[in-house]
């Protein structure tokens, strides 16, 4: 599943990588950045971060907590 951010200039794709099933950190967070170099926030056009299932769940919890706080603050 991919999510476009920053008007489509940053694409975040998150997936289980079966090629790395023997490793604990087999959930890939792939960041792909498009656009002029002077506007980029990353050095590379594509960066992969591999997470364990526990780290992915913790990351998810943090995002949900922040989203809940944001939703409540805007009421």
C-alpha positions as CSV (number, residue, x, y, z in Angstrom):
1,X,0.0,0.0,0.0
2,X,1.4,3.4,-1.0
3,X,0.6,6.9,0.2
4,X,1.5,10.1,-1.6
5,X,2.6,13.0,0.5
6,X,3.8,16.5,-0.2
7,X,1.7,16.9,-3.4
8,X,2.9,13.6,-4.8
9,X,6.6,14.4,-4.5
10,X,7.1,11.8,-1.7
11,X,5.6,8.3,-1.9
12,X,5.6,6.0,1.1
13,X,5.1,2.3,0.4
14,X,4.8,-0.1,3.3
15,X,4.9,-3.9,2.7
16,X,6.0,-7.3,4.0
17,X,9.0,-8.3,2.1
18,X,8.9,-12.1,1.6
19,X,12.4,-12.2,0.2
20,X,13.6,-11.2,3.7
21,X,11.3,-13.7,5.6
22,X,14.3,-15.2,7.4
23,X,15.0,-11.8,9.1
24,X,13.0,-10.3,11.9
25,X,13.0,-6.9,10.2
26,X,11.1,-7.9,7.0
27,X,8.6,-5.0,6.9
28,X,9.8,-2.5,4.4
29,X,9.0,1.2,4.6
30,X,10.1,2.5,1.2
31,X,10.4,6.3,0.7
32,X,10.5,7.4,-2.9
33,X,11.1,11.1,-3.7
34,X,10.4,12.9,-7.0
35,X,11.1,16.4,-8.1
36,X,13.9,18.9,-8.4
37,X,17.0,18.1,-6.3
38,X,16.8,21.6,-4.6
39,X,13.4,20.7,-3.2
40,X,14.1,17.2,-2.0
41,X,14.4,16.4,1.7
42,X,16.2,13.1,1.2
43,X,19.7,12.5,-0.3
44,X,18.6,9.4,-2.3
45,X,15.7,9.1,-4.6
46,X,14.7,5.9,-2.8
47,X,15.3,4.9,0.8
48,X,14.2,1.7,2.5
49,X,13.8,1.2,6.2
50,X,13.2,-2.3,7.5
51,X,11.2,-2.8,10.6
52,X,10.4,-5.8,12.8
53,X,6.7,-6.6,13.4
54,X,7.0,-5.1,16.9
55,X,8.5,-1.9,15.6
56,X,5.8,-1.6,12.9
57,X,3.1,-2.0,15.4
58,X,4.7,0.6,17.7
59,X,5.0,3.0,14.7
60,X,1.4,2.4,13.8
61,X,0.3,3.1,17.4
62,X,2.2,6.4,17.5
63,X,0.6,7.5,14.2
64,X,-2.9,6.6,15.4
65,X,-2.3,8.4,18.7
66,X,-1.1,11.5,16.9
67,X,-4.1,11.3,14.5
68,X,-6.5,11.0,17.4
69,X,-5.0,14.0,19.1
70,X,-5.2,16.0,15.9
71,X,-8.8,15.0,15.3
72,X,-9.8,16.0,18.9
73,X,-7.9,19.3,18.7
74,X,-9.7,20.4,15.6
75,X,-13.2,20.0,17.2
